[in-house]
Amino acid sequence: MNGSRPTVHPVEAPPLTNGNQNGPRMRMKDVQGMPGTPGGLALRVTQFVFGLISLCVMATTSDFRSVTAFCYLVIAVSLQILWSFSVAIVDVYALLVKRSLRKRIIVRLFAIGDGITSTLTFAAASASAGITVLIGNDLNKCSINHCSRFETATAMAFISWFAMTPSFLMNFWSLASQ
């Protein structure tokens, strides 16, 4: 019989290692936009400023209380302003003492808070935009209403939401990667 003969190739054994020779496990470097980074602080300040502008513009109109969507915008943006301001203070503290805000409980709190406030702000801005379009384009009653102020407040709320979305996504991503 003509059978094949196995060939043996010598293989070196892997080197013996202790668990600590590779060094301690390191966390991923903080990405700008996450809490406790200068990018995160910039996003919080942007959210705060545009939310405050939206609130001030809407509050200076005398008849925003007659439309439920505008009242909802004022309440949602007020909540978003408070949230952004409080998290900005935490970011400033973390930057001053050079601390990372990567603990699971903190990231979870920020992700939930950002998710709730961004959803409320987006819903309120969308509802206000619908009412603004109704008043301006469909009813043609901009002459007796403050259409430009309503549009400005709605646009500022959308810009605030655009600044909040990266914060939420960064926190959610950080929470999922832990």
C-alpha positions as CSV (number, residue, x, y, z in Angstrom):
1,M,0.0,0.0,0.0
2,N,1.1,3.3,-0.9
3,G,0.0,5.5,2.0
4,S,1.0,9.0,2.9
5,R,3.3,9.5,5.7
6,P,2.7,12.3,8.2
7,T,5.3,15.0,8.4
8,V,5.9,16.5,11.8
9,H,6.9,20.1,11.9
10,P,8.3,21.3,15.2
11,V,6.3,24.1,16.7
12,E,7.7,26.3,19.5
13,A,5.6,26.5,22.6
14,P,4.2,29.9,23.4
15,P,6.2,31.8,26.1
16,L,5.0,31.5,29.6
17,T,3.5,34.7,30.8
18,N,2.3,36.1,34.0
19,G,-1.0,38.1,33.7
20,N,0.7,41.4,34.7
21,Q,3.4,41.4,32.0
22,N,1.1,42.9,29.5
23,G,0.3,45.8,31.8
24,P,-3.0,46.8,33.3
25,R,-6.0,47.2,31.0
26,M,-6.5,50.7,29.9
27,R,-9.7,52.5,29.1
28,M,-10.2,54.1,25.8
29,K,-9.2,57.7,25.6
30,D,-11.9,60.2,26.1
31,V,-13.5,61.3,22.9
32,Q,-14.3,65.0,22.5
33,G,-18.0,65.5,23.1
34,M,-18.2,63.1,26.1
35,P,-18.8,64.5,29.6
36,G,-15.7,65.9,31.2
37,T,-14.0,66.9,28.0
38,P,-13.7,70.4,26.5
39,G,-15.8,69.3,23.5
40,G,-18.5,68.1,25.9
41,L,-18.4,71.4,27.7
42,A,-18.7,73.3,24.3
43,L,-21.7,71.2,23.4
44,R,-23.4,71.9,26.8
45,V,-22.7,75.7,26.5
46,T,-24.1,75.6,22.9
47,Q,-27.3,73.8,24.1
48,F,-27.7,76.2,27.0
49,V,-27.2,79.4,24.9
50,F,-29.6,78.4,22.0
51,G,-32.1,77.1,24.5
52,L,-32.0,80.4,26.4
53,I,-32.4,82.4,23.2
54,S,-35.4,80.3,22.3
55,L,-36.9,80.8,25.7
56,C,-36.3,84.5,25.8
57,V,-37.7,85.1,22.3
58,M,-40.8,83.1,23.0
59,A,-41.3,84.7,26.4
60,T,-41.2,88.2,24.9
61,T,-44.2,87.5,22.8
62,S,-47.4,88.4,24.5
63,D,-49.7,85.7,22.9
64,F,-47.6,82.5,23.1
65,R,-49.8,81.3,26.0
66,S,-52.8,81.0,23.6
67,V,-51.2,78.1,21.7
68,T,-50.4,74.8,23.5
69,A,-47.5,73.9,21.3
70,F,-45.7,77.2,22.2
71,C,-46.4,76.6,25.9
72,Y,-44.9,73.1,25.5
73,L,-41.9,74.6,23.8
74,V,-41.3,77.0,26.7
75,I,-41.5,74.2,29.2
76,A,-39.4,71.7,27.3
77,V,-36.7,74.3,26.5
78,S,-36.7,75.4,30.2
79,L,-36.1,71.8,31.3
80,Q,-33.4,71.5,28.7
81,I,-31.7,74.7,29.9
82,L,-31.7,73.5,33.5
83,W,-30.2,70.1,32.4
84,S,-27.6,71.6,30.1
85,F,-26.5,74.2,32.8
86,S,-26.2,71.6,35.5
87,V,-24.2,69.2,33.4
88,A,-22.0,72.1,32.2
89,I,-21.2,72.8,35.8
90,V,-20.3,69.2,36.3
91,D,-18.1,69.3,33.1
92,V,-16.3,72.5,34.4
93,Y,-15.6,70.8,37.7
94,A,-14.3,67.6,36.0
95,L,-12.0,69.7,33.8
96,L,-10.7,71.7,36.7
97,V,-9.9,68.7,38.9
98,K,-8.8,66.7,35.8
99,R,-11.3,63.9,36.5
100,S,-12.8,61.5,33.9
101,L,-16.6,61.1,34.0
102,R,-16.5,57.5,32.7
103,K,-18.1,55.8,35.7
104,R,-21.0,53.6,34.6
105,I,-23.6,55.3,36.9
106,I,-22.6,58.8,35.8
107,V,-22.7,57.9,32.1
108,R,-26.0,56.2,32.6
109,L,-27.5,59.3,34.3
110,F,-26.2,61.5,31.5
111,A,-27.4,59.2,28.7
112,I,-30.9,59.0,30.3
113,G,-31.1,62.8,31.0
114,D,-29.9,63.7,27.5
115,G,-32.3,61.2,25.9
116,I,-35.3,62.6,27.8
117,T,-34.5,66.3,27.3
118,S,-33.5,65.9,23.6
119,T,-36.7,64.0,22.9
120,L,-38.8,66.6,24.6
121,T,-37.0,69.5,22.9
122,F,-37.3,67.9,19.5
123,A,-41.0,67.2,20.0
124,A,-41.7,70.7,21.2
125,A,-39.7,72.3,18.3
126,S,-41.5,70.1,15.8
127,A,-44.9,71.0,17.2
128,S,-44.1,74.7,17.3
129,A,-42.8,74.5,13.7
130,G,-46.1,72.9,12.6
131,I,-48.1,75.7,14.3
132,T,-45.8,78.3,12.9
133,V,-46.4,76.9,9.4
134,L,-50.1,76.8,10.0
135,I,-50.3,80.4,11.1
136,G,-48.0,81.8,8.5
137,N,-48.7,79.8,5.3
138,D,-52.1,78.2,5.7
139,L,-54.0,80.8,7.7
140,N,-52.1,83.9,6.4
141,K,-52.4,85.5,9.8
142,C,-48.8,86.7,10.3
143,S,-49.9,90.3,10.3
144,I,-51.7,89.9,13.6
145,N,-49.3,87.3,15.1
146,H,-45.6,87.4,15.9
147,C,-44.6,84.9,13.2
148,S,-41.0,86.0,13.0
149,R,-40.6,85.6,16.8
150,F,-42.3,82.2,16.7
151,E,-40.0,81.1,13.8
152,T,-36.9,82.4,15.6
153,A,-37.8,80.6,18.8
154,T,-38.5,77.4,17.0
155,A,-35.3,77.6,15.0
156,M,-33.3,78.2,18.2
157,A,-34.9,75.2,19.8
158,F,-34.0,73.0,16.8
159,I,-30.4,74.3,17.0
160,S,-30.3,73.5,20.6
161,W,-31.6,70.0,19.8
162,F,-28.9,69.6,17.1
163,A,-26.3,70.4,19.8
164,M,-27.9,67.9,22.2
165,T,-28.0,65.0,19.9
166,P,-24.2,64.4,19.8
167,S,-24.1,64.6,23.6
168,F,-26.7,61.9,23.8
169,L,-25.1,59.7,21.1
170,M,-21.7,60.0,22.8
171,N,-23.1,59.1,26.2
172,F,-25.1,56.2,24.8
173,W,-22.1,54.9,22.9
174,S,-19.9,55.2,26.0
175,L,-22.6,53.4,28.0
176,A,-22.9,50.6,25.4
177,S,-19.1,50.2,25.1
178,Q,-18.5,49.6,28.9
